Amino acid sequence: MSKNPSAEILEALIEMRGLGRTYARYPDIVTAAFERGRRPIGSFPENFSPLTEPASLFTVRTEKSE
């Protein structure tokens, strides 16, 4: 592997997750999965608001045994 930031992150993840044997057998698959995982899922619409609906007020009911 070349020493770019992406490769260093991949190596760290392989070590953290215990994927050394898998990477040794299937380096192309592990690398492709890593690259797919780094891509964003999709972009938000232009008029996207982080608050789509106001949060409703709620109370927590607790069961009291007396």
N, C-alpha and C positions, 0 to 999 in steps of 0.2 A: 504494500500500500504506500502511496505517496504521503508525504508529511504535510498535508494541508489541514486547516481547521476541521473540515468535515471528516477527514480520515482519523484525526485524533479523537473526535467525538465518537465515531463508530467504534474505534478500539476500546474506548472507555466503557461504552454501552455493552460491548461484547463481554468484557471482563466483569462488569457489574451484574449482568443477567446470567452469567454462566453459559454463554453461547460459544465458548472456545471450540468445543468439538464439532458443533454444528457449522461454525464458520470454516473450520478446517476441511469439512467434507463438502460444503455447499457455499463457497464464498460469493458466488454471483447472486444467489437467492437472498442471502443475508444483506448484501450490499443494496440490492434492489428494494428490499423491504425497508431498509433504513432511508433510502432516498424517497420512497413513497410516503413514509411517515413524516418527513420533513416538509413536504408540500402542504400549503394551506388547503383546507377542505373546499373553500369557495369564498367569494367576496360577498360582502353585505351589500344590499341595495343602497343607492345614494341617499334615500330619505329614511334610512334605518335609524330608529331611536333605541338606545339601550333600555329604555323603560317603555315597553309596548303597552303595558297596562299598569295603573297604580296598584300597589300592594294593598290587599284588603286587610282590615283589622281582624285579628282572630284571638280567641282565648283558648288556653290549654285546659282541658278538663282532666282533673285528677280524681282517681277513685280513692276515697278515704274509707278505711275500715275502722269502725268505732265499736 
